[in-house]
């Protein structure tokens, strides 16, 4: 996956999760997985930290499955 596609996906993820600003994704190819259009798929994992109202740190992980054309197929998040 090229950097231009990763940047485009990252902008979309940051629009939904602004607390991940400055976090570079860890990109992993999905072995044997294909999107409905026949493109190879990749997992992009973002991690970031934010604070709650009480001042406690909360870490957030966002995992994005996207194909090599830049189409986002699935987004999951955890705290």
mmCIF file of the N, C-alpha and C atoms, coordinates in Angstrom:
data_MODEL
# 
_entry.id   MODEL 
# 
loop_
_atom_site.group_PDB 
_atom_site.id 
_atom_site.type_symbol 
_atom_site.label_atom_id 
_atom_site.label_alt_id 
_atom_site.label_comp_id 
_atom_site.label_asym_id 
_atom_site.label_entity_id 
_atom_site.label_seq_id 
_atom_site.pdbx_PDB_ins_code 
_atom_site.Cartn_x 
_atom_site.Cartn_y 
_atom_site.Cartn_z 
_atom_site.occupancy 
_atom_site.B_iso_or_equiv 
_atom_site.pdbx_formal_charge 
_atom_site.auth_seq_id 
_atom_site.auth_comp_id 
_atom_site.auth_asym_id 
_atom_site.auth_atom_id 
_atom_site.pdbx_PDB_model_num 
ATOM 1   N N  . UNK A 1 1  ? 0.863   -1.171  0.000  1.00 0.00 ? 1  UNK A N  1 
ATOM 2   C CA . UNK A 1 1  ? 0.000   0.000   0.000  1.00 0.00 ? 1  UNK A CA 1 
ATOM 3   C C  . UNK A 1 1  ? 0.908   1.232   0.000  1.00 0.00 ? 1  UNK A C  1 
ATOM 4   N N  . UNK A 1 2  ? 0.635   2.164   -0.872 1.00 0.00 ? 2  UNK A N  1 
ATOM 5   C CA . UNK A 1 2  ? 1.489   3.358   -0.990 1.00 0.00 ? 2  UNK A CA 1 
ATOM 6   C C  . UNK A 1 2  ? 1.122   4.415   0.054  1.00 0.00 ? 2  UNK A C  1 
ATOM 7   N N  . UNK A 1 3  ? 2.027   5.352   0.263  1.00 0.00 ? 3  UNK A N  1 
ATOM 8   C CA . UNK A 1 3  ? 1.843   6.361   1.312  1.00 0.00 ? 3  UNK A CA 1 
ATOM 9   C C  . UNK A 1 3  ? 0.677   7.301   1.014  1.00 0.00 ? 3  UNK A C  1 
ATOM 10  N N  . UNK A 1 4  ? 0.410   7.557   -0.252 1.00 0.00 ? 4  UNK A N  1 
ATOM 11  C CA . UNK A 1 4  ? -0.709  8.437   -0.604 1.00 0.00 ? 4  UNK A CA 1 
ATOM 12  C C  . UNK A 1 4  ? -2.039  7.814   -0.167 1.00 0.00 ? 4  UNK A C  1 
ATOM 13  N N  . UNK A 1 5  ? -2.189  6.521   -0.357 1.00 0.00 ? 5  UNK A N  1 
ATOM 14  C CA . UNK A 1 5  ? -3.405  5.819   0.056  1.00 0.00 ? 5  UNK A CA 1 
ATOM 15  C C  . UNK A 1 5  ? -3.510  5.775   1.578  1.00 0.00 ? 5  UNK A C  1 
ATOM 16  N N  . UNK A 1 6  ? -2.397  5.520   2.253  1.00 0.00 ? 6  UNK A N  1 
ATOM 17  C CA . UNK A 1 6  ? -2.392  5.504   3.715  1.00 0.00 ? 6  UNK A CA 1 
ATOM 18  C C  . UNK A 1 6  ? -2.778  6.876   4.268  1.00 0.00 ? 6  UNK A C  1 
ATOM 19  N N  . UNK A 1 7  ? -2.256  7.943   3.671  1.00 0.00 ? 7  UNK A N  1 
ATOM 20  C CA . UNK A 1 7  ? -2.596  9.302   4.113  1.00 0.00 ? 7  UNK A CA 1 
ATOM 21  C C  . UNK A 1 7  ? -4.080  9.595   3.941  1.00 0.00 ? 7  UNK A C  1 
ATOM 22  N N  . UNK A 1 8  ? -4.655  9.146   2.829  1.00 0.00 ? 8  UNK A N  1 
ATOM 23  C CA . UNK A 1 8  ? -6.079  9.376   2.575  1.00 0.00 ? 8  UNK A CA 1 
ATOM 24  C C  . UNK A 1 8  ? -6.941  8.624   3.596  1.00 0.00 ? 8  UNK A C  1 
ATOM 25  N N  . UNK A 1 9  ? -6.577  7.387   3.911  1.00 0.00 ? 9  UNK A N  1 
ATOM 26  C CA . UNK A 1 9  ? -7.299  6.613   4.910  1.00 0.00 ? 9  UNK A CA 1 
ATOM 27  C C  . UNK A 1 9  ? -7.143  7.262   6.285  1.00 0.00 ? 9  UNK A C  1 
ATOM 28  N N  . UNK A 1 10 ? -5.932  7.722   6.598  1.00 0.00 ? 10 UNK A N  1 
ATOM 29  C CA . UNK A 1 10 ? -5.660  8.348   7.894  1.00 0.00 ? 10 UNK A CA 1 
ATOM 30  C C  . UNK A 1 10 ? -6.486  9.613   8.089  1.00 0.00 ? 10 UNK A C  1 
ATOM 31  N N  . UNK A 1 11 ? -6.653  10.414  7.047  1.00 0.00 ? 11 UNK A N  1 
ATOM 32  C CA . UNK A 1 11 ? -7.484  11.619  7.150  1.00 0.00 ? 11 UNK A CA 1 
ATOM 33  C C  . UNK A 1 11 ? -8.917  11.253  7.502  1.00 0.00 ? 11 UNK A C  1 
ATOM 34  N N  . UNK A 1 12 ? -9.428  10.193  6.906  1.00 0.00 ? 12 UNK A N  1 
ATOM 35  C CA . UNK A 1 12 ? -10.795 9.752   7.182  1.00 0.00 ? 12 UNK A CA 1 
ATOM 36  C C  . UNK A 1 12 ? -10.922 9.253   8.625  1.00 0.00 ? 12 UNK A C  1 
ATOM 37  N N  . UNK A 1 13 ? -9.931  8.513   9.102  1.00 0.00 ? 13 UNK A N  1 
ATOM 38  C CA . UNK A 1 13 ? -9.947  8.001   10.472 1.00 0.00 ? 13 UNK A CA 1 
ATOM 39  C C  . UNK A 1 13 ? -9.849  9.159   11.461 1.00 0.00 ? 13 UNK A C  1 
ATOM 40  N N  . UNK A 1 14 ? -8.987  10.132  11.194 1.00 0.00 ? 14 UNK A N  1 
ATOM 41  C CA . UNK A 1 14 ? -8.824  11.273  12.094 1.00 0.00 ? 14 UNK A CA 1 
ATOM 42  C C  . UNK A 1 14 ? -10.066 12.154  12.144 1.00 0.00 ? 14 UNK A C  1 
ATOM 43  N N  . UNK A 1 15 ? -10.853 12.137  11.105 1.00 0.00 ? 15 UNK A N  1 
ATOM 44  C CA . UNK A 1 15 ? -12.113 12.884  11.117 1.00 0.00 ? 15 UNK A CA 1 
ATOM 45  C C  . UNK A 1 15 ? -13.061 12.288  12.158 1.00 0.00 ? 15 UNK A C  1 
ATOM 46  N N  . UNK A 1 16 ? -13.064 10.963  12.301 1.00 0.00 ? 16 UNK A N  1 
ATOM 47  C CA . UNK A 1 16 ? -13.922 10.299  13.277 1.00 0.00 ? 16 UNK A CA 1 
ATOM 48  C C  . UNK A 1 16 ? -13.299 10.260  14.667 1.00 0.00 ? 16 UNK A C  1 
ATOM 49  N N  . UNK A 1 17 ? -11.971 10.150  14.735 1.00 0.00 ? 17 UNK A N  1 
ATOM 50  C CA . UNK A 1 17 ? -11.276 9.985   16.006 1.00 0.00 ? 17 UNK A CA 1 
ATOM 51  C C  . UNK A 1 17 ? -10.150 11.013  16.115 1.00 0.00 ? 17 UNK A C  1 
ATOM 52  N N  . UNK A 1 18 ? -10.457 12.271  16.444 1.00 0.00 ? 18 UNK A N  1 
ATOM 53  C CA . UNK A 1 18 ? -9.431  13.318  16.473 1.00 0.00 ? 18 UNK A CA 1 
ATOM 54  C C  . UNK A 1 18 ? -8.370  13.110  17.544 1.00 0.00 ? 18 UNK A C  1 
ATOM 55  N N  . UNK A 1 19 ? -8.635  12.298  18.557 1.00 0.00 ? 19 UNK A N  1 
ATOM 56  C CA . UNK A 1 19 ? -7.629  12.052  19.594 1.00 0.00 ? 19 UNK A CA 1 
ATOM 57  C C  . UNK A 1 19 ? -6.444  11.227  19.086 1.00 0.00 ? 19 UNK A C  1 
ATOM 58  N N  . UNK A 1 20 ? -6.539  10.702  17.871 1.00 0.00 ? 20 UNK A N  1 
ATOM 59  C CA . UNK A 1 20 ? -5.452  9.924   17.282 1.00 0.00 ? 20 UNK A CA 1 
ATOM 60  C C  . UNK A 1 20 ? -4.500  10.784  16.457 1.00 0.00 ? 20 UNK A C  1 
ATOM 61  N N  . UNK A 1 21 ? -4.671  12.092  16.497 1.00 0.00 ? 21 UNK A N  1 
ATOM 62  C CA . UNK A 1 21 ? -3.808  12.995  15.718 1.00 0.00 ? 21 UNK A CA 1 
ATOM 63  C C  . UNK A 1 21 ? -2.351  12.766  16.109 1.00 0.00 ? 21 UNK A C  1 
ATOM 64  N N  . UNK A 1 22 ? -1.495  12.662  15.116 1.00 0.00 ? 22 UNK A N  1 
ATOM 65  C CA . UNK A 1 22 ? -0.073  12.440  15.341 1.00 0.00 ? 22 UNK A CA 1 
ATOM 66  C C  . UNK A 1 22 ? 0.303   10.979  15.426 1.00 0.00 ? 22 UNK A C  1 
ATOM 67  N N  . UNK A 1 23 ? -0.668  10.099  15.356 1.00 0.00 ? 23 UNK A N  1 
ATOM 68  C CA . UNK A 1 23 ? -0.409  8.669   15.435 1.00 0.00 ? 23 UNK A CA 1 
ATOM 69  C C  . UNK A 1 23 ? -0.258  8.095   14.026 1.00 0.00 ? 23 UNK A C  1 
ATOM 70  N N  . UNK A 1 24 ? 0.871   7.470   13.768 1.00 0.00 ? 24 UNK A N  1 
ATOM 71  C CA . UNK A 1 24 ? 1.085   6.819   12.479 1.00 0.00 ? 24 UNK A CA 1 
ATOM 72  C C  . UNK A 1 24 ? 0.549   5.389   12.567 1.00 0.00 ? 24 UNK A C  1 
ATOM 73  N N  . UNK A 1 25 ? -0.116  4.916   11.523 1.00 0.00 ? 25 UNK A N  1 
ATOM 74  C CA . UNK A 1 25 ? -0.680  3.559   11.586 1.00 0.00 ? 25 UNK A CA 1 
ATOM 75  C C  . UNK A 1 25 ? 0.390   2.490   11.400 1.00 0.00 ? 25 UNK A C  1 
ATOM 76  N N  . UNK A 1 26 ? 0.134   1.352   11.998 1.00 0.00 ? 26 UNK A N  1 
ATOM 77  C CA . UNK A 1 26 ? 0.937   0.159   11.759 1.00 0.00 ? 26 UNK A CA 1 
ATOM 78  C C  . UNK A 1 26 ? 0.190   -0.617  10.674 1.00 0.00 ? 26 UNK A C  1 
ATOM 79  N N  . UNK A 1 27 ? 0.808   -0.805  9.513  1.00 0.00 ? 27 UNK A N  1 
ATOM 80  C CA . UNK A 1 27 ? 0.146   -1.400  8.360  1.00 0.00 ? 27 UNK A CA 1 
ATOM 81  C C  . UNK A 1 27 ? 0.593   -2.849  8.211  1.00 0.00 ? 27 UNK A C  1 
ATOM 82  N N  . UNK A 1 28 ? -0.396  -3.760  8.143  1.00 0.00 ? 28 UNK A N  1 
ATOM 83  C CA . UNK A 1 28 ? -0.125  -5.182  7.996  1.00 0.00 ? 28 UNK A CA 1 
ATOM 84  C C  . UNK A 1 28 ? -0.970  -5.738  6.856  1.00 0.00 ? 28 UNK A C  1 
ATOM 85  N N  . UNK A 1 29 ? -0.354  -6.408  5.880  1.00 0.00 ? 29 UNK A N  1 
ATOM 86  C CA . UNK A 1 29 ? -1.161  -7.025  4.821  1.00 0.00 ? 29 UNK A CA 1 
ATOM 87  C C  . UNK A 1 29 ? -1.943  -8.220  5.374  1.00 0.00 ? 29 UNK A C  1 
ATOM 88  N N  . UNK A 1 30 ? -3.147  -8.405  4.889  1.00 0.00 ? 30 UNK A N  1 
ATOM 89  C CA . UNK A 1 30 ? -3.985  -9.525  5.295  1.00 0.00 ? 30 UNK A CA 1 
ATOM 90  C C  . UNK A 1 30 ? -3.754  -10.679 4.318  1.00 0.00 ? 30 UNK A C  1 
ATOM 91  N N  . UNK A 1 31 ? -3.116  -11.719 4.790  1.00 0.00 ? 31 UNK A N  1 
ATOM 92  C CA . UNK A 1 31 ? -2.749  -12.848 3.936  1.00 0.00 ? 31 UNK A CA 1 
ATOM 93  C C  . UNK A 1 31 ? -3.991  -13.559 3.412  1.00 0.00 ? 31 UNK A C  1 
ATOM 94  N N  . UNK A 1 32 ? -4.097  -13.658 2.110  1.00 0.00 ? 32 UNK A N  1 
ATOM 95  C CA . UNK A 1 32 ? -5.181  -14.394 1.484  1.00 0.00 ? 32 UNK A CA 1 
ATOM 96  C C  . UNK A 1 32 ? -6.521  -13.692 1.459  1.00 0.00 ? 32 UNK A C  1 
ATOM 97  N N  . UNK A 1 33 ? -6.640  -12.537 2.080  1.00 0.00 ? 33 UNK A N  1 
ATOM 98  C CA . UNK A 1 33 ? -7.929  -11.834 2.126  1.00 0.00 ? 33 UNK A CA 1 
ATOM 99  C C  . UNK A 1 33 ? -8.061  -10.930 0.906  1.00 0.00 ? 33 UNK A C  1 
ATOM 100 N N  . UNK A 1 34 ? -9.238  -10.903 0.345  1.00 0.00 ? 34 UNK A N  1 
ATOM 101 C CA . UNK A 1 34 ? -9.528  -10.043 -0.804 1.00 0.00 ? 34 UNK A CA 1 
ATOM 102 C C  . UNK A 1 34 ? -10.815 -9.287  -0.541 1.00 0.00 ? 34 UNK A C  1 
ATOM 103 N N  . UNK A 1 35 ? -10.872 -8.053  -1.041 1.00 0.00 ? 35 UNK A N  1 
ATOM 104 C CA . UNK A 1 35 ? -12.097 -7.274  -0.926 1.00 0.00 ? 35 UNK A CA 1 
ATOM 105 C C  . UNK A 1 35 ? -13.080 -7.756  -1.992 1.00 0.00 ? 35 UNK A C  1 
ATOM 106 N N  . UNK A 1 36 ? -14.340 -7.325  -1.914 1.00 0.00 ? 36 UNK A N  1 
ATOM 107 C CA . UNK A 1 36 ? -15.315 -7.746  -2.928 1.00 0.00 ? 36 UNK A CA 1 
ATOM 108 C C  . UNK A 1 36 ? -14.894 -7.404  -4.362 1.00 0.00 ? 36 UNK A C  1 
ATOM 109 N N  . UNK A 1 37 ? -14.074 -6.371  -4.540 1.00 0.00 ? 37 UNK A N  1 
ATOM 110 C CA . UNK A 1 37 ? -13.607 -6.009  -5.873 1.00 0.00 ? 37 UNK A CA 1 
ATOM 111 C C  . UNK A 1 37 ? -12.370 -6.773  -6.313 1.00 0.00 ? 37 UNK A C  1 
ATOM 112 N N  . UNK A 1 38 ? -11.878 -7.677  -5.457 1.00 0.00 ? 38 UNK A N  1 
ATOM 113 C CA . UNK A 1 38 ? -10.708 -8.473  -5.798 1.00 0.00 ? 38 UNK A CA 1 
ATOM 114 C C  . UNK A 1 38 ? -9.383  -7.831  -5.413 1.00 0.00 ? 38 UNK A C  1 
ATOM 115 N N  . UNK A 1 39 ? -9.425  -6.720  -4.662 1.00 0.00 ? 39 UNK A N  1 
ATOM 116 C CA . UNK A 1 39 ? -8.205  -6.040  -4.239 1.00 0.00 ? 39 UNK A CA 1 
ATOM 117 C C  . UNK A 1 39 ? -7.663  -6.679  -2.959 1.00 0.00 ? 39 UNK A C  1 
ATOM 118 N N  . UNK A 1 40 ? -6.354  -6.595  -2.765 1.00 0.00 ? 40 UNK A N  1 
ATOM 119 C CA . UNK A 1 40 ? -5.729  -7.068  -1.529 1.00 0.00 ? 40 UNK A CA 1 
ATOM 120 C C  . UNK A 1 40 ? -6.149  -6.171  -0.372 1.00 0.00 ? 40 UNK A C  1 
ATOM 121 N N  . UNK A 1 41 ? -6.272  -6.738  0.826  1.00 0.00 ? 41 UNK A N  1 
ATOM 122 C CA . UNK A 1 41 ? -6.689  -5.956  1.982  1.00 0.00 ? 41 UNK A CA 1 
ATOM 123 C C  . UNK A 1 41 ? -5.543  -5.799  2.973  1.00 0.00 ? 41 UNK A C  1 
ATOM 124 N N  . UNK A 1 42 ? -5.623  -4.719  3.740  1.00 0.00 ? 42 UNK A N  1 
ATOM 125 C CA . UNK A 1 42 ? -4.601  -4.374  4.724  1.00 0.00 ? 42 UNK A CA 1 
ATOM 126 C C  . UNK A 1 42 ? -5.276  -3.979  6.025  1.00 0.00 ? 42 UNK A C  1 
ATOM 127 N N  . UNK A 1 43 ? -4.583  -4.239  7.139  1.00 0.00 ? 43 UNK A N  1 
ATOM 128 C CA . UNK A 1 43 ? -5.035  -3.807  8.452  1.00 0.00 ? 43 UNK A CA 1 
ATOM 129 C C  . UNK A 1 43 ? -4.176  -2.632  8.876  1.00 0.00 ? 43 UNK A C  1 
ATOM 130 N N  . UNK A 1 44 ? -4.816  -1.505  9.197  1.00 0.00 ? 44 UNK A N  1 
ATOM 131 C CA . UNK A 1 44 ? -4.116  -0.322  9.700  1.00 0.00 ? 44 UNK A CA 1 
ATOM 132 C C  . UNK A 1 44 ? -4.527  -0.153  11.149 1.00 0.00 ? 44 UNK A C  1 
ATOM 133 N N  . UNK A 1 45 ? -3.554  -0.174  12.059 1.00 0.00 ? 45 UNK A N  1 
ATOM 134 C CA . UNK A 1 45 ? -3.830  -0.066  13.488 1.00 0.00 ? 45 UNK A CA 1 
ATOM 135 C C  . UNK A 1 45 ? -3.280  1.254   14.004 1.00 0.00 ? 45 UNK A C  1 
ATOM 136 N N  . UNK A 1 46 ? -4.164  2.055   14.607 1.00 0.00 ? 46 UNK A N  1 
ATOM 137 C CA . UNK A 1 46 ? -3.810  3.348   15.184 1.00 0.00 ? 46 UNK A CA 1 
ATOM 138 C C  . UNK A 1 46 ? -3.967  3.252   16.698 1.00 0.00 ? 46 UNK A C  1 
ATOM 139 N N  . UNK A 1 47 ? -3.049  3.852   17.453 1.00 0.00 ? 47 UNK A N  1 
ATOM 140 C CA . UNK A 1 47 ? -3.205  3.925   18.906 1.00 0.00 ? 47 UNK A CA 1 
ATOM 141 C C  . UNK A 1 47 ? -3.007  5.367   19.345 1.00 0.00 ? 47 UNK A C  1 
ATOM 142 N N  . UNK A 1 48 ? -3.785  5.778   20.325 1.00 0.00 ? 48 UNK A N  1 
ATOM 143 C CA . UNK A 1 48 ? -3.688  7.132   20.844 1.00 0.00 ? 48 UNK A CA 1 
ATOM 144 C C  . UNK A 1 48 ? -4.167  7.177   22.281 1.00 0.00 ? 48 UNK A C  1 
ATOM 145 N N  . UNK A 1 49 ? -3.946  8.299   22.922 1.00 0.00 ? 49 UNK A N  1 
ATOM 146 C CA . UNK A 1 49 ? -4.334  8.476   24.319 1.00 0.00 ? 49 UNK A CA 1 
ATOM 147 C C  . UNK A 1 49 ? -5.127  9.768   24.458 1.00 0.00 ? 49 UNK A C  1 
ATOM 148 N N  . UNK A 1 50 ? -6.094  9.744   25.351 1.00 0.00 ? 50 UNK A N  1 
ATOM 149 C CA . UNK A 1 50 ? -6.888  10.913  25.663 1.00 0.00 ? 50 UNK A CA 1 
ATOM 150 C C  . UNK A 1 50 ? -7.205  10.873  27.154 1.00 0.00 ? 50 UNK A C  1 
ATOM 151 N N  . UNK A 1 51 ? -7.751  11.921  27.669 1.00 0.00 ? 51 UNK A N  1 
ATOM 152 C CA . UNK A 1 51 ? -8.115  11.955  29.085 1.00 0.00 ? 51 UNK A CA 1 
ATOM 153 C C  . UNK A 1 51 ? -9.610  12.033  29.249 1.00 0.00 ? 51 UNK A C  1 
ATOM 154 N N  . UNK A 1 52 ? -10.101 11.494  30.366 1.00 0.00 ? 52 UNK A N  1 
ATOM 155 C CA . UNK A 1 52 ? -11.526 11.619  30.655 1.00 0.00 ? 52 UNK A CA 1 
ATOM 156 C C  . UNK A 1 52 ? -11.764 12.826  31.550 1.00 0.00 ? 52 UNK A C  1 
ATOM 157 N N  . UNK A 1 53 ? -12.992 13.035  31.983 1.00 0.00 ? 53 UNK A N  1 
ATOM 158 C CA . UNK A 1 53 ? -13.338 14.211  32.780 1.00 0.00 ? 53 UNK A CA 1 
ATOM 159 C C  . UNK A 1 53 ? -12.624 14.224  34.135 1.00 0.00 ? 53 UNK A C  1 
ATOM 160 N N  . UNK A 1 54 ? -12.277 13.053  34.645 1.00 0.00 ? 54 UNK A N  1 
ATOM 161 C CA . UNK A 1 54 ? -11.597 12.964  35.934 1.00 0.00 ? 54 UNK A CA 1 
ATOM 162 C C  . UNK A 1 54 ? -10.090 13.078  35.836 1.00 0.00 ? 54 UNK A C  1 
ATOM 163 N N  . UNK A 1 55 ? -9.557  13.247  34.629 1.00 0.00 ? 55 UNK A N  1 
ATOM 164 C CA . UNK A 1 55 ? -8.124  13.383  34.440 1.00 0.00 ? 55 UNK A CA 1 
ATOM 165 C C  . UNK A 1 55 ? -7.386  12.072  34.237 1.00 0.00 ? 55 UNK A C  1 
ATOM 166 N N  . UNK A 1 56 ? -8.097  10.978  34.155 1.00 0.00 ? 56 UNK A N  1 
ATOM 167 C CA . UNK A 1 56 ? -7.476  9.679   33.931 1.00 0.00 ? 56 UNK A CA 1 
ATOM 168 C C  . UNK A 1 56 ? -7.158  9.486   32.444 1.00 0.00 ? 56 UNK A C  1 
ATOM 169 N N  . UNK A 1 57 ? -6.033  8.866   32.162 1.00 0.00 ? 57 UNK A N  1 
ATOM 170 C CA . UNK A 1 57 ? -5.643  8.604   30.779 1.00 0.00 ? 57 UNK A CA 1 
ATOM 171 C C  . UNK A 1 57 ? -6.398  7.392   30.238 1.00 0.00 ? 57 UNK A C  1 
ATOM 172 N N  . UNK A 1 58 ? -6.891  7.528   29.033 1.00 0.00 ? 58 UNK A N  1 
ATOM 173 C CA . UNK A 1 58 ? -7.597  6.442   28.359 1.00 0.00 ? 58 UNK A CA 1 
ATOM 174 C C  . UNK A 1 58 ? -6.881  6.197   27.031 1.00 0.00 ? 58 UNK A C  1 
ATOM 175 N N  . UNK A 1 59 ? -6.467  4.958   26.801 1.00 0.00 ? 59 UNK A N  1 
ATOM 176 C CA . UNK A 1 59 ? -5.860  4.642   25.515 1.00 0.00 ? 59 UNK A CA 1 
ATOM 177 C C  . UNK A 1 59 ? -6.950  4.131   24.568 1.00 0.00 ? 59 UNK A C  1 
ATOM 178 N N  . UNK A 1 60 ? -6.798  4.441   23.311 1.00 0.00 ? 60 UNK A N  1 
ATOM 179 C CA . UNK A 1 60 ? -7.762  4.009   22.302 1.00 0.00 ? 60 UNK A CA 1 
ATOM 180 C C  . UNK A 1 60 ? -7.004  3.376   21.155 1.00 0.00 ? 60 UNK A C  1 
ATOM 181 N N  . UNK A 1 61 ? -7.515  2.252   20.696 1.00 0.00 ? 61 UNK A N  1 
ATOM 182 C CA . UNK A 1 61 ? -6.967  1.575   19.527 1.00 0.00 ? 61 UNK A CA 1 
ATOM 183 C C  . UNK A 1 61 ? -8.049  1.511   18.473 1.00 0.00 ? 61 UNK A C  1 
ATOM 184 N N  . UNK A 1 62 ? -7.718  1.939   17.274 1.00 0.00 ? 62 UNK A N  1 
ATOM 185 C CA . UNK A 1 62 ? -8.647  1.880   16.149 1.00 0.00 ? 62 UNK A CA 1 
ATOM 186 C C  . UNK A 1 62 ? -8.010  1.006   15.085 1.00 0.00 ? 62 UNK A C  1 
ATOM 187 N N  . UNK A 1 63 ? -8.752  -0.007  14.668 1.00 0.00 ? 63 UNK A N  1 
ATOM 188 C CA . UNK A 1 63 ? -8.279  -0.925  13.624 1.00 0.00 ? 63 UNK A CA 1 
ATOM 189 C C  . UNK A 1 63 ? -9.148  -0.717  12.388 1.00 0.00 ? 63 UNK A C  1 
ATOM 190 N N  . UNK A 1 64 ? -8.483  -0.527  11.255 1.00 0.00 ? 64 UNK A N  1 
ATOM 191 C CA . UNK A 1 64 ? -9.169  -0.264  10.000 1.00 0.00 ? 64 UNK A CA 1 
ATOM 192 C C  . UNK A 1 64 ? -8.752  -1.322  8.986  1.00 0.00 ? 64 UNK A C  1 
ATOM 193 N N  . UNK A 1 65 ? -9.724  -1.966  8.370  1.00 0.00 ? 65 UNK A N  1 
ATOM 194 C CA . UNK A 1 65 ? -9.446  -2.878  7.266  1.00 0.00 ? 65 UNK A CA 1 
ATOM 195 C C  . UNK A 1 65 ? -9.791  -2.128  5.988  1.00 0.00 ? 65 UNK A C  1 
ATOM 196 N N  . UNK A 1 66 ? -8.808  -2.007  5.110  1.00 0.00 ? 66 UNK A N  1 
ATOM 197 C CA . UNK A 1 66 ? -9.005  -1.274  3.856  1.00 0.00 ? 66 UNK A CA 1 
ATOM 198 C C  . UNK A 1 66 ? -8.339  -2.049  2.726  1.00 0.00 ? 66 UNK A C  1 
ATOM 199 N N  . UNK A 1 67 ? -8.824  -1.810  1.504  1.00 0.00 ? 67 UNK A N  1 
ATOM 200 C CA . UNK A 1 67 ? -8.172  -2.467  0.371  1.00 0.00 ? 67 UNK A CA 1 
ATOM 201 C C  . UNK A 1 67 ? -7.103  -1.546  -0.207 1.00 0.00 ? 67 UNK A C  1 
ATOM 202 N N  . UNK A 1 68 ? -6.333  -2.070  -1.160 1.00 0.00 ? 68 UNK A N  1 
ATOM 203 C CA . UNK A 1 68 ? -5.204  -1.307  -1.704 1.00 0.00 ? 68 UNK A CA 1 
ATOM 204 C C  . UNK A 1 68 ? -5.629  -0.130  -2.566 1.00 0.00 ? 68 UNK A C  1 
ATOM 205 N N  . UNK A 1 69 ? -6.916  -0.014  -2.870 1.00 0.00 ? 69 UNK A N  1 
ATOM 206 C CA . UNK A 1 69 ? -7.399  1.155   -3.596 1.00 0.00 ? 69 UNK A CA 1 
ATOM 207 C C  . UNK A 1 69 ? -7.812  2.278   -2.640 1.00 0.00 ? 69 UNK A C  1 
ATOM 208 N N  . UNK A 1 70 ? -7.766  2.014   -1.318 1.00 0.00 ? 70 UNK A N  1 
ATOM 209 C CA . UNK A 1 70 ? -8.089  3.034   -0.330 1.00 0.00 ? 70 UNK A CA 1 
ATOM 210 C C  . UNK A 1 70 ? -9.497  2.986   0.207  1.00 0.00 ? 70 UNK A C  1 
ATOM 211 N N  . UNK A 1 71 ? -10.281 2.013   -0.211 1.00 0.00 ? 71 UNK A N  1 
ATOM 212 C CA . UNK A 1 71 ? -11.659 1.898   0.272  1.00 0.00 ? 71 UNK A CA 1 
ATOM 213 C C  . UNK A 1 71 ? -11.651 1.260   1.655  1.00 0.00 ? 71 UNK A C  1 
ATOM 214 N N  . UNK A 1 72 ? -12.287 1.912   2.626  1.00 0.00 ? 72 UNK A N  1 
ATOM 215 C CA . UNK A 1 72 ? -12.368 1.393   3.992  1.00 0.00 ? 72 UNK A CA 1 
ATOM 216 C C  . UNK A 1 72 ? -13.501 0.371   4.041  1.00 0.00 ? 72 UNK A C  1 
ATOM 217 N N  . UNK A 1 73 ? -13.168 -0.837  4.490  1.00 0.00 ? 73 UNK A N  1 
ATOM 218 C CA . UNK A 1 73 ? -14.151 -1.917  4.551  1.00 0.00 ? 73 UNK A CA 1 
ATOM 219 C C  . UNK A 1 73 ? -14.741 -2.087  5.938  1.00 0.00 ? 73 UNK A C  1 
ATOM 220 N N  . UNK A 1 74 ? -13.917 -1.836  6.983  1.00 0.00 ? 74 UNK A N  1 
ATOM 221 C CA . UNK A 1 74 ? -14.381 -2.065  8.339  1.00 0.00 ? 74 UNK A CA 1 
ATOM 222 C C  . UNK A 1 74 ? -13.549 -1.209  9.306  1.00 0.00 ? 74 UNK A C  1 
ATOM 223 N N  . UNK A 1 75 ? -14.209 -0.651  10.337 1.00 0.00 ? 75 UNK A N  1 
ATOM 224 C CA . UNK A 1 75 ? -13.540 0.104   11.380 1.00 0.00 ? 75 UNK A CA 1 
ATOM 225 C C  . UNK A 1 75 ? -13.996 -0.427  12.721 1.00 0.00 ? 75 UNK A C  1 
ATOM 226 N N  . UNK A 1 76 ? -13.046 -0.777  13.588 1.00 0.00 ? 76 UNK A N  1 
ATOM 227 C CA . UNK A 1 76 ? -13.375 -1.188  14.948 1.00 0.00 ? 76 UNK A CA 1 
ATOM 228 C C  . UNK A 1 76 ? -12.531 -0.373  15.911 1.00 0.00 ? 76 UNK A C  1 
ATOM 229 N N  . UNK A 1 77 ? -13.051 -0.170  17.121 1.00 0.00 ? 77 UNK A N  1 
ATOM 230 C CA . UNK A 1 77 ? -12.343 0.600   18.122 1.00 0.00 ? 77 UNK A CA 1 
ATOM 231 C C  . UNK A 1 77 ? -12.461 -0.079  19.474 1.00 0.00 ? 77 UNK A C  1 
ATOM 232 N N  . UNK A 1 78 ? -11.466 0.140   20.291 1.00 0.00 ? 78 UNK A N  1 
ATOM 233 C CA . UNK A 1 78 ? -11.491 -0.367  21.654 1.00 0.00 ? 78 UNK A CA 1 
ATOM 234 C C  . UNK A 1 78 ? -10.813 0.633   22.564 1.00 0.00 ? 78 UNK A C  1 
ATOM 235 N N  . UNK A 1 79 ? -11.103 0.547   23.841 1.00 0.00 ? 79 UNK A N  1 
ATOM 236 C CA . UNK A 1 79 ? -10.475 1.432   24.820 1.00 0.00 ? 79 UNK A CA 1 
ATOM 237 C C  . UNK A 1 79 ? -9.536  0.645   25.675 1.00 0.00 ? 79 UNK A C  1 
# 
